[in-house]
Amino acid sequence: MTEPPAFVYHLARAQEWRTRGDHEYRGSARDRRDGFLHFSTRDQIVESAARHRAGEHDLILICASTAGLGDALRWEPSRGGALFPHLYGVLPLRAVASASPLPVDDEGNHVFPELR
């Protein structure tokens, strides 16, 4: 990877997002079990949602600044060898550029806003 993108994306269940601390989000039980928070790039997030959260309502799309994540953000091979961003540690809320509901259309597809 030549230069990391300015922003990465995480899908959080609304209930889990509501239980975040004042300054940080610790992720889902799966994230904690895996030892990192799963993120995707703008080009990966739609497929990630379809694969791992298909038809799930009540999701929050979190957009985080890669600069605000520092060295805890690592790029590791995953699906098909593509590099995916993994955050080893908590998500500092100061790095969150936006957190918005991710609706589902009548066919069960997530409706994404314009991504940064």
C-alpha positions in Angstrom: 0.0 0.0 0.0 1.5 3.3 -1.0 -0.4 5.7 1.2 -3.3 4.8 3.5 -6.6 6.4 2.9 -7.7 9.3 5.1 -10.7 7.5 6.5 -11.7 3.9 7.3 -15.1 2.4 8.2 -16.5 0.2 11.0 -19.9 -1.3 11.3 -21.2 -1.2 14.9 -24.5 -2.5 16.2 -26.5 0.5 17.6 -26.8 -1.1 21.0 -23.0 -1.7 21.2 -22.3 1.9 20.0 -24.7 3.3 22.7 -22.7 1.6 25.4 -19.4 3.2 24.4 -17.5 5.2 27.0 -17.0 8.9 27.1 -13.8 8.8 25.2 -13.6 5.4 23.5 -15.4 2.5 21.8 -14.2 -1.0 22.5 -16.0 -2.8 19.7 -18.2 -5.8 19.6 -17.7 -9.1 21.4 -16.3 -10.5 18.1 -13.8 -7.6 17.9 -12.6 -8.2 21.4 -12.4 -12.0 20.8 -10.3 -11.4 17.6 -8.1 -8.9 19.5 -8.8 -5.9 17.1 -11.6 -3.8 15.7 -12.5 -4.7 12.1 -12.4 -1.8 9.7 -12.8 -1.5 5.9 -11.8 1.1 3.4 -14.3 3.0 1.3 -13.9 0.4 -1.5 -14.3 -2.5 0.9 -17.1 -1.5 3.2 -20.1 -2.3 1.0 -18.9 -5.9 0.4 -18.0 -6.2 4.1 -21.6 -5.2 5.1 -23.1 -7.7 2.6 -20.9 -10.5 3.7 -20.9 -10.0 7.5 -24.1 -8.0 8.3 -26.5 -8.8 5.4 -30.0 -7.6 6.2 -29.0 -6.4 9.7 -31.0 -3.4 10.8 -29.9 -1.0 13.5 -26.3 -0.6 12.4 -24.1 2.4 12.8 -21.6 3.3 10.1 -18.5 4.8 11.8 -16.1 6.8 9.8 -12.7 7.2 11.5 -9.7 9.3 10.6 -6.6 7.1 10.0 -4.4 9.8 11.3 -6.3 9.8 14.6 -5.7 6.0 15.0 -2.0 6.1 14.9 0.2 3.0 15.1 -2.6 0.9 16.5 -4.1 0.7 12.9 -2.4 -2.1 11.0 -3.0 -3.2 7.4 -3.3 -7.0 7.2 -4.2 -9.4 4.4 -7.7 -10.8 4.6 -10.4 -11.6 1.9 -8.6 -12.6 -1.2 -5.3 -11.3 0.1 -6.5 -7.7 0.1 -5.2 -5.5 2.9 -7.8 -4.6 5.5 -7.4 -2.1 8.4 -7.5 -3.6 11.8 -7.3 -1.5 15.0 -5.4 -3.1 17.8 -6.8 -1.2 20.7 -9.9 0.9 21.5 -11.3 3.4 19.0 -10.7 6.9 20.5 -13.8 8.9 19.9 -11.7 11.9 18.9 -10.8 10.0 15.7 -14.5 9.5 14.7 -15.4 11.8 11.9 -19.0 10.6 11.7 -21.3 7.9 13.1 -24.6 7.6 11.4 -27.4 5.0 11.1 -27.1 2.6 8.1 -30.6 1.9 6.8 -31.7 -1.2 4.9 -33.8 -1.0 1.8 -36.8 -3.2 0.9 -34.5 -5.8 -0.7 -32.4 -6.1 2.5 -29.4 -4.1 1.1 -27.7 -1.5 3.2 -28.1 2.0 1.9 -24.8 3.8 2.2 -24.3 7.5 2.3 -21.6 9.1 0.1 -18.4 7.9 1.5 -15.3 10.0 2.1 
